[in-house]
Amino acid sequence: MIAAFCLVLAAVPGATEDYEAHEFSGRDGKMPYRLLKPQSVEKDKKYPLVLILHGWGERGTDNKSQLKSFGAAFTKPAVREKFPCFVLLPQANESWIQHPKFENPIPLSPKPTNNLRMAMAILDQVKKKEAVDSDRLYLMGYSNGGCGVWELVERNPKLWAAAAPMAGAGDPKRIAVAKHLPIWAFHADKDNAVPLQRMEEMTTALREAHGDPLFSIYSSANHWDAREKGLGEPNLLPWMFAQRRGKPAVPFDEVAGPKDRRPTSLKK
């Protein structure tokens, strides 16, 4: 398994080499993380930052596994040229959330986990040290990390410019606070880990609160397809990087091609 994982990383240029390795240490413990920087940072210019929360299978302390799912998506030459940004990938040793069971909606816990607190502490450190545009902070996450995305959105909805939860679940009773936030959710209809119903509850609650989330449902697809197909959406990054905190959401139609359909419960 280890050898196969190394071969996968080796086959993807820049999957690890371009990401700096760091370790955070604070009152909640230690957390390894990776940071991708823009290829060139111009003086007096600030750049967006994408915070990515990995899935359950990438948890640990090796500071490599969390790159497996999302690392290569941001090191492609065309992406680095068109969307210069910081990409922050912390690695949790356990769950991002307090309630990783999916028979019912996940209630927002009174306090975040140590892992989620450390991820936010790392974000604060990077913002202070690097040329980060605080009005262009974006959230992405898959599975357990998708749940973490929903929780961070519910806890601090005014911090983010956009969010992309994949195959995750949250608290539909608390998500109305994020009705203003541009959100593009992804899920598979055959997901046997996190039921599609959990994501449908979140997007429905947003619409009932007069929000306008995008929602892609992939037909005849499994849990991991929400991540793989989601990252393969050609309009995801243009849509995400077009958003600004505190500004009206940039509509999907303004960044998509003329033949692209708005992904509102769109089955593929």
C-alpha positions, 0 to 999 in steps of 0.5 A: 500500500505504501509503495503504491501511494509513493508511485501515485505521488511520483506520477504526479509532478509537483504533488509533494515537491512544491508544498512546503512541510511545516509543523504547528505547535500550540496549546491544543497540540501539534499538527503537521501541514503543507503550504503551497505558495504562488510561484512568484509573489509580487511586492505589495500584492496579496493572494487568495488562500485555499484551506483544504480539509482532507478525508478520514483516510488521510488522517495521521502525522506523516505530513504527506497523506493529505496531499493525495486527494487535493495536492495535484489539483493546484500544482498543474502549470495552467492552474498555477499560472491562472490562479496564483494562490496559497494552498494550506493542507493541515493534517488531522490525526483524528476527526475534524468534527465531534460527531462523525456518524451519519444516520442523522444530521450532525448537530453543531457541537458546543466547541470545535475539535482540537484538530479544527482549532489547530487548523484555524490557528495555522490559518491565522499564522499563515495570514500574518506571515504571508501575503494573504488576501483576507477577502479571498479565503476559500474552503474545500474539503472531502468526506470528514473534511467536507463535514469540517467545511460545513462546521467552519462555515457555520461557526464563522460564516463571515470569514470566507469568500466561498466554500466547496464541501464534498461528500460531507454533512452538517447541521441544517438547523444552523446553516442559515447564517451562511445564506450569503456565502457562495457554496458549491456542494458535491455528492454522489447518489450511491454514496454508502459512507455519507448518505446523499440525504445529509447534503440535500438537507444542507442545501435545502436549508440554505435555499429555505433561508434564501441562500443560493447554493450550487449543488452537483449530484453525480449519478451512479457514483460512489463516495470518492466520486464527489471529490474526483468529479468535483475537482474535475469540474472545469468551472470550479476554480474559476467560480471559486476564485471569482468570489470576494468576501462581503461582495455579492456572489459572482453568478455561475453563468458569469464564469462558465461557458455558454453551454454549461448548465448551472449545477443545481441538483444537476445529475451527471 
